[in-house]
């Protein structure tokens, strides 16, 4: 079955999935160490910066 999404759309979705995964990783680390302050890494992630 041919894809209904253009290559650029698939790449956008993949980037967003990467952001979700990175945020989940940050949250998991925060749970492990008990630190829930909004650090620079998370701020950049939420802004879409890498």
ZIMORA-V865499 format. One record per residue. N is the residue number from 1. RES is the residue in one small letter. PHI is phi in whole degrees, 0 to 359 (999 if undefined). BURIAL is + if it has 16 or more other ideal C-beta (glycine too) atoms within 10 Angstrom, else -. Layout:
# ZIMORA-V865499
[[N/RES/PHI/BURIAL] [N/RES/PHI/BURIAL]]
This chain:
# ZIMORA-V865499
[[1/x/999/-] [2/x/290/-] [3/x/288/-] [4/x/266/-] [5/x/256/-] [6/x/285/-] [7/x/303/-] [8/x/293/-] [9/x/291/-] [10/x/298/-] [11/x/296/-] [12/x/298/-] [13/x/298/-] [14/x/298/-] [15/x/298/-] [16/x/292/-] [17/x/298/-] [18/x/299/-] [19/x/295/-] [20/x/297/-] [21/x/297/-] [22/x/296/+] [23/x/295/-] [24/x/295/-] [25/x/298/-] [26/x/299/+] [27/x/296/-] [28/x/298/-] [29/x/296/-] [30/x/297/-] [31/x/295/-] [32/x/294/-] [33/x/255/-] [34/x/74/-] [35/x/254/-] [36/x/242/-] [37/x/283/-] [38/x/284/-] [39/x/271/-] [40/x/301/-] [41/x/299/-] [42/x/291/+] [43/x/302/-] [44/x/298/-] [45/x/299/+] [46/x/292/-] [47/x/279/-] [48/x/87/-] [49/x/270/-] [50/x/243/-]]
